[in-house]
Amino acid sequence: RTSRHLCTFVSFHSRQYLMRNPCPTPPFHHQVPTPHSDTVEFYQRLSTETLFFIFYYLEGT
């Protein structure tokens, strides 16, 4: 069964990302997070390397 290999999220709270070093960005760059980027389904589609980066380099995630 593949379900035993998936992470079980006990609690998953949506929260806003706070930049450590905010700087002005051009208007053609995203100014708000991508819709649905705070869901379990979003994280299940990411590669192992991407998940490693998110959880290792972004404290508190």
Buried (B, 14 or more C-beta within 10 A) or exposed (E): EEEEEEEEEEEEEEEEEEEEEEEEEEEEEEEEEEEEEBEEEEBEEEEEEEBEEEEEEEEEE
